Amino acid sequence: MAGHRMRTAVGVAVLAGAVLTGCSDGGGDGDAPSDAGSAAASRAASAASSLASQGADAVASATAEAGRRLEDIREGTDVEGDVKLGDPRTDADGRTTVEVTVRNTADSTKSFAVQVNYTDPGGTLLDTAVVTVPDVPAGKTARATARSSHDLSGDVRAAVARAVRY
């Protein structure tokens, strides 16, 4: 679909995990914590588990949505090797951006859809963005900017997850 224009960031809200510490009366005599403390710890553990589950669900959902958007492109060719990313930077709004450069190796004008994954150094997915680079002439390069949907902190890395030329 040459007329298909997609300049969408698929956001992922990654939720911070909680660390829970058990408390005792320090007596070491096997006494159970108070009922109120036990109930609070139970509620906190349940909430932390729910948040972790929601965070994982949000990442999975965003990745699936990006995949669906790329799969909607008819007669596309996978071209990850024709895409280069710049270094991630933080813009004035606190969002992580990365310059996306595509090279059209086809014999005619083509458009590109590129999925950029933002991760931490351990490879944990923080966000996903899909950017379109329309109407790149044969043999030429063009640029666009992928932008995270929310503030990302720490050492953020960017990688091409998928690129389609159509």
Residue pairs with C-beta under 8 A, 6 or more apart in sequence:
1 72
1 73
1 74
1 166
2 111
2 166
4 72
4 73
4 111
4 166
5 132
5 134
6 69
6 113
6 130
6 132
7 131
7 132
7 144
8 69
8 130
9 129
9 130
9 131
9 146
9 147
9 148
9 149
10 62
10 65
10 66
10 69
10 128
10 129
10 130
10 149
11 62
11 127
11 128
11 148
11 149
11 150
12 58
12 59
12 61
12 62
12 63
12 125
12 126
12 127
12 128
12 149
12 150
13 55
13 58
13 150
14 55
14 58
14 59
14 124
14 125
14 126
14 127
15 51
15 52
15 54
15 55
15 58
16 51
17 48
17 51
17 52
17 55
18 44
18 47
18 48
18 51
20 41
20 44
20 45
20 48
22 33
22 41
23 33
23 37
23 41
24 31
24 33
25 31
25 33
32 38
33 41
59 125
62 127
62 128
63 125
63 128
63 161
66 115
66 128
66 130
66 161
66 162
67 115
67 162
69 113
69 130
70 76
70 113
70 115
70 130
70 162
70 164
73 113
73 164
73 166
74 166
75 166
76 113
76 164
76 165
76 166
77 106
77 164
77 165
77 166
78 162
78 163
78 164
79 102
79 105
79 112
79 163
79 164
79 165
80 160
80 162
80 163
82 102
82 103
82 104
82 105
82 112
82 163
82 165
83 100
83 101
83 102
83 103
83 112
83 114
83 160
83 163
84 100
84 101
84 103
85 98
85 99
85 100
85 101
85 116
85 146
85 158
85 159
85 160
86 98
86 99
86 100
86 101
87 98
88 96
88 97
88 98
88 118
88 156
88 157
88 158
89 96
89 97
89 98
90 96
90 97
91 97
91 147
94 151
95 147
95 148
95 149
95 150
95 151
95 152
96 118
96 127
96 147
96 148
96 151
96 152
96 156
96 158
97 145
97 146
97 147
97 148
98 116
98 145
98 146
98 158
99 143
99 144
99 145
100 114
100 116
100 131
100 133
100 143
100 144
100 145
100 146
101 141
101 142
101 143
102 112
102 114
102 133
102 136
102 141
102 142
102 143
102 144
102 163
102 165
103 140
103 141
104 110
104 112
104 136
104 137
104 138
104 139
104 140
104 141
104 142
104 165
105 139
106 138
106 165
107 138
108 138
109 135
109 136
109 137
109 138
110 135
110 136
110 138
110 165
110 166
111 132
111 133
111 134
111 135
111 136
111 165
111 166
112 132
112 133
112 136
112 142
112 163
112 164
112 165
112 166
113 130
113 131
113 132
113 163
113 164
113 166
114 130
114 131
114 132
114 133
114 144
114 146
114 160
114 162
114 163
114 164
115 128
115 129
115 130
115 160
115 161
115 162
115 163
116 128
116 129
116 130
116 131
116 146
116 158
116 159
116 160
116 161
117 125
117 127
117 128
117 158
117 159
117 160
117 161
118 125
118 126
118 127
118 128
118 129
118 148
118 152
118 156
118 157
118 158
119 125
119 126
119 156
119 157
119 158
119 159
120 126
120 154
120 155
120 156
120 157
121 155
121 157
126 148
126 152
126 156
127 148
127 149
127 150
127 152
128 161
129 146
129 147
129 148
129 149
130 146
131 144
131 145
131 146
132 144
133 142
133 143
133 144
136 142
146 158
148 156
